[in-house]
Amino acid sequence: MSVYDIGRVCVKTMGREAGNYCVIVDIIDKNYLLIDGIKIKRRRVNYNHIEPTPDMVEIKKGAKTKDVEEAIKKAKLEKKFKEKIAIPLH
């Protein structure tokens, strides 16, 4: 098991969606993950551009956006996903 498992809730740290929460939907290869979320479109992202959190949601590998949103609601993390956190500049 790795920190970057399918269903792990993460925070995007780079790009225009920085500060938004997302869920890992699939592991593409050693450098890239597929993420999805309420305020984040499904996309490929580099491991270095997200920060894992202790939260997990129950989804299958490659789950559809609708299934991801339902899993977020079921885990009672909807409020967290709708807020944006401040990312400090490096």
Backbone hydrogen bonds, N-H to C=O, Kabsch-Sander energy under -0.5 kcal/mol:
donor,donor_aa,acceptor,acceptor_aa,energy
5,D,3,V,-1.2
7,G,24,I,-2.7
8,R,5,D,-1.9
9,V,55,D,-2.3
10,C,22,C,-2.8
11,V,51,E,-2.5
12,K,20,N,-2.7
13,T,49,H,-2.7
14,M,49,H,-1.0
18,A,15,G,-1.6
19,G,12,K,-3.7
20,N,17,E,-1.9
22,C,10,C,-2.6
23,V,36,D,-3.1
24,I,8,R,-2.0
25,V,23,V,-0.5
25,V,34,L,-3.3
26,D,34,L,-1.5
28,I,26,D,-0.6
28,I,32,Y,-1.4
29,D,32,Y,-1.6
33,L,45,V,-2.8
34,L,26,D,-3.1
35,I,33,L,-0.5
35,I,43,R,-2.7
36,D,23,V,-1.7
37,G,40,I,-1.3
43,R,35,I,-1.8
45,V,33,L,-2.8
47,Y,31,N,-1.8
49,H,46,N,-2.0
50,I,47,Y,-1.3
51,E,11,V,-2.6
53,T,9,V,-2.5
57,V,7,G,-2.5
59,I,57,V,-1.0
62,G,25,V,-2.4
63,A,60,K,-1.6
68,V,64,K,-2.2
69,E,65,T,-2.5
70,E,66,K,-2.0
71,A,67,D,-2.2
72,I,68,V,-2.1
73,K,69,E,-2.0
74,K,70,E,-2.5
75,A,71,A,-1.9
76,K,73,K,-1.3
77,L,72,I,-2.3
81,F,77,L,-2.1
82,K,78,E,-1.2
83,E,79,K,-0.7
83,E,80,K,-0.8
85,I,19,G,-2.5
